[in-house]
Amino acid sequence: DVVLTQTPLSSPVTLGQAAAISCRSNQALEHTDLNTYLSWLHQRPGQPPRVLIYKVSHRVSGVPARITASGTGTYFTLNIAKVEAEDVGVYYCMHETEVPRTYIFGQGIRLEIK
Amino acid sequence: QEPLVESGGGVVQPGRSLRLSCADSGLFFASYDLHWVRQAPGKGLEWVAFISSDGATKTYADSVRGRFTISRDNSQKTMFLQMDSLKPVDTAIYYCAKDFKVWGAAAGALESWGQGTLVTVSS
């Protein structure tokens, strides 16, 4: 079974500084259609999650350009170039498995401001 | 995309049942695959169940398979989660969400999350 493990590369962070979160899988995530269905979500306190990134690196409409993501195989990262107050909350990576179609979440990483 | 709206949560005793609903005000409900995701108090997200747009395909997390049943009524633009044999570990906020599409193709992400409905299983 796929297991996603998230680690903060930098936490807590100062406003205006960069932050990065990694998501590591215990197996390669590429589907037979050659796509990797790895997404990133952000959940602010008391709010439902919101998708930021789909298929590893594609930003959803409305997500600021300072938020980027990349990765391949079993290692993926979410980068926030200049952290703003609105970025606080928990970040999750999520993977859609191919057959059967199920979904796996990482354990979540809380972004805190110093 | 407008968020979905969950309802039906509450306090229930272990072993009892509860049925959650997820309503959509959008125009294209019948074209979307849908999901239930839950979040135990202070914990992370756990995917629970998936149903295809036509209701023909359903998948479940191992933790709920055999106890929970997902269904939908496209004419009513509503999805349901029938939860039987509830356990204290099922206590969580239950969210419904749509499959995120790009140019009509599924992109392996979830959008339009509702605010959730709280289910508490306790004696």
Interface residues (C-beta under 8 A of the other chain):
Chain A: N35 Y37 L38 S39 L41 Q43 P48 P49 R50 V51 I53 Y54 K55 H58 V60 V90 Y92 M94 H95 E96 P100 R101 T102 Y103 I104 F105 G106 Q107 G108
Chain B: P3 H35 V37 G44 L45 E46 W47 F50 T57 T59 A61 Y95 F100 V102 A107 G108 A109 L110 E111 W113 G114 Q115 G116
